[in-house]
Amino acid sequence: MRVIFFGTPQFAVPTLNALLQSEGRSLLGVVTQPDKRRGRGKQMIPSPVKEVALAENLPIWQPARLRKDVETIAALKAAEADVFVVVAYGQILSPEILAIPKFGCINVHGSLLPQYRGAAPMQWALYNGDRQTGITTMLMDEGMDTGASLLKISTPIQLLDNIQSLGARLAQDGANLLLATLSQLEQGTITPIPQDSQAATYAPLLKKSDFSLDWQRSAIAIHNQVRGFYANGWTTFREQTLKVLATIPLGEDYWPQLPERFQELVKHWPDLQWLTGQPGEVVAILKNWGPVVRTGDGLLLLTEVQLAGKRVQSGGDWVNGTHLQRGEVLGSTTPNIDYRVPQSDRL
């Protein structure tokens, strides 16, 4: 089977590596997004997929707008690929491109379709507090993740998962599922199943406004926002930007979901559960753990933060370094913030 791979972020790399290591398949080349300027030096940085392709001496195409790039489309047609494999590429494929390969274009999507069609399925699954998600391989059509499903695999979402940990697991699941999909496709044993559009939900691109933490919301809602939009959730502290990178919701509903190393928190609950305060107020400080913040509903422990211009700190180190006091309130002002919007190529 002759394959051309379309992909950009780290999430796509395990699938690309699986194809490279797979016997009986010829990888003809890679289509990925153009290099981007990143970091303080604004140097041109290749995508993770391009870095792998360079190491393997694969042909690489990087059109700024693929559907209008006549030269790249001609090259794709001339390659006579059996299938295009698409994993978080970041551009929409035109009907002309979809029609090129013999077996069509196979997409590896980070949800159990028709749930979370769109650009950020894993982020929104975490944000919404889902307890399960998965990977779907799909036969692409002209719609946004509307093509017929091929194979699916599910995975549980743990309370302390964030987009990095969940994305890493799903990336490997996607690689395995793609190989199984191609094998069944070759053997003619796979049956595309049309999606139920009435059951569809959507996962749109993230916006800057999605990252602002509202302490009026519940502890679990803020926790899900922090881990789903890692590492961009922010509030303010002493008129400075404070990014909140990791949290733990406290209470009897959450103890069974915490790993063993966090069970020490349970002993503090008899003293914590009666504490009152306004949303955003630091109502307690747990030694070696960090500050406990009152929300609109429940208490939230901040375990990892980053002040503007500073390194990432544990909640305990932040308390010690700033001499944080009970009664201080987070989120009292709105500063100017340098956001990093994690689109599909930022996983």
C-alpha positions as CSV (number, residue, x, y, z in Angstrom):
1,M,0.0,0.0,0.0
2,R,1.4,3.4,-1.1
3,V,0.7,6.1,1.5
4,I,1.1,9.9,1.7
5,F,0.9,11.3,5.2
6,F,-0.7,14.6,6.2
7,G,0.0,15.9,9.7
8,T,1.6,18.7,11.7
9,P,1.8,18.4,15.5
10,Q,3.3,16.0,18.0
11,F,0.0,14.3,18.2
12,A,0.5,13.0,14.6
13,V,4.1,11.7,15.1
14,P,3.2,8.3,16.6
15,T,1.1,7.5,13.6
16,L,3.8,8.6,11.2
17,N,6.3,6.5,13.1
18,A,4.0,3.5,13.0
19,L,3.7,3.8,9.2
20,L,7.4,4.1,8.9
21,Q,7.9,0.9,10.8
22,S,5.0,-1.0,9.2
23,E,5.9,-3.7,6.7
24,G,4.2,-3.9,3.4
25,R,3.6,-0.1,3.2
26,S,5.5,2.5,1.2
27,L,5.5,6.0,2.6
28,L,5.8,8.3,-0.4
29,G,6.0,11.6,1.4
30,V,4.6,14.0,4.0
31,V,2.4,17.0,3.7
32,T,2.7,19.4,6.7
33,Q,2.1,23.0,7.6
34,P,4.7,25.6,6.7
35,D,7.5,26.4,9.3
36,K,6.4,28.9,11.9
37,R,8.3,31.5,13.9
38,R,8.3,30.5,17.6
39,G,10.0,31.4,20.8
40,R,11.7,34.7,21.9
41,G,14.1,34.6,19.0
42,K,11.2,34.2,16.5
43,Q,13.2,31.6,14.7
44,M,11.6,29.5,11.9
45,I,10.7,26.1,13.5
46,P,9.6,23.1,11.5
47,S,6.6,21.1,12.7
48,P,7.2,17.9,14.7
49,V,6.0,15.9,11.6
50,K,8.5,17.6,9.4
51,E,11.3,16.9,11.8
52,V,10.6,13.2,11.5
53,A,10.3,13.4,7.7
54,L,13.6,15.2,7.5
55,A,15.3,12.5,9.6
56,E,13.8,9.8,7.3
57,N,14.7,11.7,4.1
58,L,11.1,11.7,3.0
59,P,9.7,14.1,0.3
60,I,8.0,17.0,2.1
61,W,5.3,19.4,0.8
62,Q,4.5,22.5,2.8
63,P,1.9,24.5,0.9
64,A,0.5,27.6,2.7
65,R,-2.9,26.8,1.1
66,L,-3.0,23.3,-0.2
67,R,-6.4,23.5,-2.0
68,K,-5.0,26.4,-4.2
69,D,-1.5,25.0,-4.6
70,V,-1.5,23.7,-8.2
71,E,2.1,22.4,-8.0
72,T,1.5,20.4,-4.8
73,I,-1.8,18.9,-6.1
74,A,-0.1,17.9,-9.3
75,A,2.6,16.1,-7.3
76,L,0.1,14.3,-5.2
77,K,-1.7,13.1,-8.3
78,A,1.6,12.0,-9.9
79,A,2.5,10.0,-6.8
80,E,-0.3,7.5,-7.4
81,A,-0.9,6.8,-3.7
82,D,-3.4,4.2,-2.6
83,V,-4.4,6.2,0.5
84,F,-3.8,9.5,2.2
85,V,-3.6,9.3,6.0
86,V,-4.5,12.6,7.7
87,V,-3.8,13.3,11.4
88,A,-4.3,16.9,12.7
89,Y,-3.0,18.4,9.5
90,G,-4.6,21.8,10.0
91,Q,-6.0,22.5,6.6
92,I,-9.3,21.4,4.9
93,L,-8.8,19.1,1.9
94,S,-10.7,20.0,-1.2
95,P,-13.0,17.5,-3.1
96,E,-10.2,17.4,-5.8
97,I,-7.7,16.2,-3.2
98,L,-10.1,13.8,-1.5
99,A,-10.7,12.1,-4.8
100,I,-7.0,11.4,-5.6
101,P,-6.1,8.2,-3.7
102,K,-7.5,4.8,-4.6
103,F,-8.8,4.0,-1.1
104,G,-9.7,7.6,-0.2
105,C,-8.4,9.7,2.7
106,I,-8.4,8.2,6.2
107,N,-8.5,10.6,9.1
108,V,-7.4,9.7,12.7
109,H,-9.7,11.9,14.9
110,G,-9.3,12.4,18.6
111,S,-12.9,11.6,19.7
112,L,-15.6,9.0,19.4
113,L,-17.4,10.5,16.5
114,P,-20.0,11.9,16.0
115,Q,-19.0,13.5,19.4
116,Y,-16.7,16.5,19.2
117,R,-16.4,17.1,15.5
118,G,-13.9,19.9,14.9
119,A,-10.4,21.2,15.7
120,A,-10.1,20.7,19.5
121,P,-11.9,17.5,20.5
122,M,-9.6,16.4,23.3
123,Q,-9.6,19.9,24.9
124,W,-13.4,20.2,25.0
125,A,-13.8,16.6,26.2
126,L,-11.7,17.6,29.2
127,Y,-13.4,20.9,29.6
128,N,-16.8,19.3,29.8
129,G,-15.6,16.8,32.4
130,D,-16.2,13.7,30.2
131,R,-15.1,10.4,31.8
132,Q,-14.4,8.7,28.5
133,T,-13.2,9.6,25.0
134,G,-11.3,7.8,22.2
135,I,-10.1,7.7,18.7
136,T,-12.1,7.2,15.5
137,T,-10.7,6.4,12.0
138,M,-12.9,8.0,9.4
139,L,-13.3,8.0,5.6
140,M,-13.1,11.7,4.9
141,D,-15.6,13.6,2.9
142,E,-16.2,17.3,2.2
143,G,-17.7,18.1,5.6
144,M,-16.0,18.8,9.0
145,D,-15.4,15.3,10.4
146,T,-18.7,14.1,8.9
147,G,-17.4,11.1,6.9
148,A,-18.3,7.5,7.6
149,S,-16.6,5.9,10.7
150,L,-14.3,3.0,10.2
151,L,-12.9,1.8,13.5
152,K,-13.1,3.2,17.1
153,I,-11.2,2.7,20.3
154,S,-12.2,4.2,23.7
155,T,-10.1,5.3,26.7
156,P,-11.1,6.5,30.2
157,I,-10.3,10.1,31.2
158,Q,-8.8,10.3,34.7
159,L,-9.5,13.2,37.1
160,L,-6.0,14.5,36.9
161,D,-5.5,14.0,33.1
162,N,-4.7,17.2,31.1
163,I,-4.4,17.7,27.4
164,Q,-0.8,16.6,27.4
165,S,-1.3,13.2,29.2
166,L,-4.6,12.5,27.4
167,G,-3.1,13.5,24.1
168,A,-0.1,11.3,24.5
169,R,-2.3,8.2,25.2
170,L,-4.7,9.0,22.3
171,A,-1.8,9.6,19.9
172,Q,-0.5,6.1,20.5
173,D,-4.0,4.6,20.3
174,G,-4.5,6.5,17.0
175,A,-1.3,5.0,15.6
176,N,-2.4,1.4,16.5
177,L,-6.0,2.0,15.2
178,L,-4.7,3.4,11.9
179,L,-2.6,0.3,11.2
180,A,-5.6,-1.9,12.0
181,T,-7.7,0.3,9.7
182,L,-5.3,0.0,6.8
183,S,-5.0,-3.7,7.2
184,Q,-8.7,-4.2,7.1
185,L,-9.0,-1.8,4.2
186,E,-6.5,-3.8,2.2
187,Q,-8.3,-7.1,3.0
188,G,-11.7,-5.6,2.1
189,T,-13.1,-6.5,5.6
190,I,-14.0,-3.0,6.8
191,T,-17.4,-1.5,6.4
192,P,-17.8,2.3,6.6
193,I,-20.6,3.3,9.0
194,P,-22.4,6.6,8.4
195,Q,-22.4,8.9,11.3
196,D,-25.6,9.9,13.1
197,S,-25.5,13.7,12.5
198,Q,-28.3,14.2,15.0
199,A,-26.0,13.0,17.8
200,A,-23.1,15.2,16.7
201,T,-21.4,17.6,19.1
202,Y,-18.7,20.1,18.2
203,A,-15.3,21.1,19.3
204,P,-14.5,24.6,17.9
205,L,-11.1,26.3,17.8
206,L,-10.1,27.8,21.1
207,K,-10.4,31.5,21.7
208,K,-8.5,33.8,24.0
209,S,-11.6,34.3,26.1
210,D,-11.8,30.6,26.8
211,F,-8.7,30.8,29.0
212,S,-9.9,33.3,31.7
213,L,-10.7,31.6,35.0
214,D,-14.0,32.8,36.6
215,W,-13.9,31.9,40.3
216,Q,-17.7,32.2,40.5
217,R,-17.8,28.8,38.7
218,S,-17.5,25.5,40.5
219,A,-14.3,24.0,41.6
220,I,-14.7,21.0,39.2
221,A,-15.6,23.3,36.3
222,I,-12.4,25.4,36.8
223,H,-10.3,22.3,37.3
224,N,-11.6,21.0,33.9
225,Q,-10.9,24.3,32.2
226,V,-7.3,24.4,33.6
227,R,-6.5,20.9,32.4
228,G,-8.4,21.1,29.1
229,F,-6.8,24.3,28.1
230,Y,-3.4,23.6,29.6
231,A,-1.2,25.7,29.9
232,N,-3.2,28.8,29.3
233,G,-5.7,29.1,32.1
234,W,-5.1,32.4,33.8
235,T,-6.2,34.7,36.6
236,T,-4.6,37.6,38.4
237,F,-2.6,37.8,41.6
238,R,-1.5,41.2,43.1
239,E,-2.2,42.8,39.8
240,Q,0.0,40.3,37.9
241,T,-0.9,37.6,35.5
242,L,-1.0,34.2,37.1
243,K,-1.3,31.1,35.0
244,V,-2.9,28.2,36.8
245,L,-1.4,24.9,35.4
246,A,-2.6,22.2,37.7
247,T,-5.3,21.9,40.3
248,I,-7.1,19.3,42.4
249,P,-10.8,19.7,43.3
250,L,-11.3,18.8,47.0
251,G,-14.2,16.8,48.5
252,E,-15.6,13.4,49.0
253,D,-16.8,13.2,45.4
254,Y,-13.1,13.3,44.2
255,W,-11.2,11.2,46.7
256,P,-11.9,7.8,45.0
257,Q,-10.6,9.3,41.7
258,L,-7.3,10.5,43.0
259,P,-4.1,8.4,42.7
260,E,-2.7,7.0,45.9
261,R,0.0,9.6,46.3
262,F,-2.7,12.3,46.8
263,Q,-4.7,10.4,49.4
264,E,-2.9,12.4,52.1
265,L,-5.2,15.3,51.2
266,V,-8.2,13.4,52.7
267,K,-6.9,14.0,56.2
268,H,-7.2,17.7,55.8
269,W,-10.9,17.6,54.7
270,P,-12.5,17.7,58.2
271,D,-10.9,21.1,58.7
272,L,-11.3,22.4,55.2
273,Q,-14.9,21.6,54.4
274,W,-16.4,24.2,56.7
275,L,-14.2,27.1,55.5
276,T,-16.1,30.0,53.9
277,G,-15.0,32.9,51.8
278,Q,-15.7,34.8,48.6
279,P,-15.0,33.2,45.1
280,G,-11.2,33.5,44.4
281,E,-10.3,33.8,48.1
282,V,-7.4,31.8,49.5
283,V,-9.1,30.2,52.5
284,A,-6.3,27.8,53.5
285,I,-2.7,26.9,52.8
286,L,-1.7,23.3,52.9
287,K,2.0,22.8,53.8
288,N,4.0,21.3,50.9
289,W,0.8,21.3,48.7
290,G,-0.3,24.9,48.0
291,P,-3.2,27.3,48.5
292,V,-6.8,26.2,48.7
293,V,-9.1,28.6,46.9
294,R,-12.9,29.1,47.4
295,T,-14.9,28.9,44.2
296,G,-18.6,29.5,43.5
297,D,-19.1,25.9,44.5
298,G,-16.4,24.0,46.4
299,L,-12.7,24.2,47.1
300,L,-9.8,24.0,44.6
301,L,-6.2,23.3,45.5
302,L,-3.6,25.0,43.2
303,T,-0.7,22.6,42.7
304,E,1.2,24.2,39.9
305,V,1.3,27.9,38.8
306,Q,3.4,30.4,36.8
307,L,3.6,34.1,37.4
308,A,4.2,36.3,34.4
309,G,7.9,36.2,33.4
310,K,8.7,33.5,36.0
311,R,9.3,29.8,35.9
312,V,6.7,27.2,36.6
313,Q,6.3,26.5,40.3
314,S,4.6,24.0,42.5
315,G,1.8,25.5,44.6
316,G,3.9,25.1,47.7
317,D,6.9,26.9,46.3
318,W,4.7,29.7,45.0
319,V,3.2,30.2,48.5
320,N,6.7,30.3,50.1
321,G,8.2,32.6,47.4
322,T,5.4,35.2,47.5
323,H,4.5,34.8,51.2
324,L,1.0,34.3,50.2
325,Q,-1.5,34.9,53.0
326,R,-5.0,33.5,53.7
327,G,-7.6,36.1,52.7
328,E,-5.9,37.2,49.5
329,V,-8.2,37.1,46.5
330,L,-7.3,36.0,43.0
331,G,-8.8,37.5,39.9
332,S,-9.4,41.0,41.0
333,T,-8.1,42.8,37.8
334,T,-7.8,42.1,34.1
335,P,-4.2,42.5,32.8
336,N,-2.8,42.4,29.3
337,I,-1.7,38.9,28.5
338,D,0.4,37.2,25.9
339,Y,-1.7,34.2,25.0
340,R,-0.6,31.0,23.3
341,V,-3.7,29.6,21.6
342,P,-3.3,25.8,21.3
343,Q,-4.9,25.0,18.0
344,S,-4.6,21.5,16.5
345,D,-0.9,22.0,15.7
346,R,-0.1,22.9,19.2
347,L,-0.9,19.6,20.9
